[in-house]
Amino acid sequence: MDQNETRIEELQSRIKENQSELKEIFREAGERVVGETLYTGDNEAIAELLQNLGEREERLKSIDNQMDDLRTSYNRISEIAEREKEIGEEYALLEKENKKLFVPLGRAAFAKLKSGGDHDFGKSFDSIVEAEDSTRELDTEIFRLESTGGKKKFLDTLKDKGRIAILRSKKKRLESSMEQLFGKLGEKIYRKDPAFLDAMEDVPVASFRENRKKMVDLDREISDLKEENSKLEKHLKSEYNSSRQKKTEEKMQSMRDLALSDKMAGVYDLGAYLYKEKIEIKDKDVEQLFASAAEIYGKIGTLEQEVEKLNAELEIVKLEEEVSEMKKNIKDLEMTIEKCNSDISEFNNEIKRARAEIRKLKKLSETASASEET
C-alpha cells in the first residue's frame, strides 16, 4: 500500500475518534442542560427537542419500572416455591412427631373413656378392653401358678413353669398388640374428634394441640401463598404475555436498550443544536464542553485538509500515470500508422507495376491479332 494511502487511513481513523469524542461532548452537554434545567429561553426548536427528550425519558422510566416489577414478581414466585418446600418439610416433621404421640394419646384417651360418657370409638375401645381383660386374666393365671408352685410335685412344678413361660410370652404379644390398638385409637381421635382432645389435659394431648395449631397455621400460610402465586402468574401473563422469565427479560432489555439509545440520540441532538446555533448557556461546565468541541472541530478541520491534500497528491499520481499510459498508446498508434503508411506505399507501387504489365500485355495481344488478319 502507498505511504499516502496508509497515512490517509490513519488520519481518517483519528477523524472518527474526534467525531466520537464530539458526540460524547454534545451528549454530556445535552444531559447537563436538561438535568439542571439550564435553558430558559423560548427557542421553538429547543423546546421541541426538550419535549421529545422528556417523552423518551418517561418511556425509559416506564421500561425500568416494568423490569423492576418483572424481577420482583419472579423473585417472589421463587421465594414462594422455597417457602412451600419448607412448609412441606415442617408439616412432615409435625406429622412424624404426631405419630410418635398416637400411643400415649390413646392410653390417655382410653383412661378417660373408661371413666364413662358417650363416645363414638366402640370398636377401637372394645378391642382395647378385650385385650386388657385378657392381660388381666393372664396375670391372674400366672400369679396362681407361681403361688402354688412350692406345694406341688417336681414334675407338676416343671409343667407349671413351662405353662408360665407360655403365658408370659402370650402376655408380651398381647401387650405389643395393645400398643398398636392404643396407637390406632389415638390416631382415630386425632383425625376425627379434635373436640375430644380439647377436653383433655394430659401432656401428650397438649403436644397434639400445639402441633395441630402449627399445622393449621401452615395450612393457612400455604393457602395464602398459593393464592399469591396464582395472582403473580396471572399478572405476568397479563402484563408481559409470557411466563418464561429469561425470554421476557431479554425482550424487556432489548426494549430498554432501544429506549436508552433513543434518549442518548435526543440529548446529542440538543447539545449539537445548542453548540451550532451558538445558544448562550450560562454554565461553566457547558461552556468548557463547547470550548473543547471547538478545539476538536479545529483538529478535524486540520486532519480533513491533510486528507484532502494527500488525496490530491494521490489523484495527481493517478492522472500522471494515466497521461503516461495515453502517451504510450499514442506512440504505439503512431508506429502502427507509420507501418500502415509504408504498407500503403508498397501496395501503390505494386499497383503501378501491375498496371504497366497489363498495358504491355494488351499491346502484345493487339499485335498478334493484326498479324493473323493479314
Sequence and secondary structure as in RCSB ss.txt:
>XXXX:A:sequence
MDQNETRIEELQSRIKENQSELKEIFREAGERVVGETLYTGDNEAIAELLQNLGEREERLKSIDNQMDDLRTSYN
RISEIAEREKEIGEEYALLEKENKKLFVPLGRAAFAKLKSGGDHDFGKSFDSIVEAEDSTRELDTEIFRLESTGG
KKKFLDTLKDKGRIAILRSKKKRLESSMEQLFGKLGEKIYRKDPAFLDAMEDVPVASFRENRKKMVDLDREISDL
KEENSKLEKHLKSEYNSSRQKKTEEKMQSMRDLALSDKMAGVYDLGAYLYKEKIEIKDKDVEQLFASAAEIYGKI
GTLEQEVEKLNAELEIVKLEEEVSEMKKNIKDLEMTIEKCNSDISEFNNEIKRARAEIRKLKKLSETASASEET
>XXXX:A:secstr
  HHHHHHHHHHHHHHHHHHHHHHHHHHHHHHHHHTT   S  HHHHHHHHHHHHHHHHHHHHHHHHHHHHHHHH
HHHHHHHHHHHHHHHHHHHHHHHHHHHHHHHHHHHHHHHT    S HHHHHHHHHHHHHHHHHHHHHHHHHHTGG
GS HHHHHHHHHHHHHHHHHHHHHHHHHHHHHHHHHHHHHHH HHHHHT   HHHHHHHHHHHHHHHHHHHHHHH
HHHHHHHHHHHHHHHS   HHHHHHHHHHHHHHHHHHHHHHHHHHHHHHHHTT     HHHHHHHHHHHHHHHHH
HHHHHHHHHHHHHHHHHHHHHHHHHHHHHHHHHHHHHHHHHHHHHHHHHHHHHHHHHHHHHHHHHHHHHHHHH 
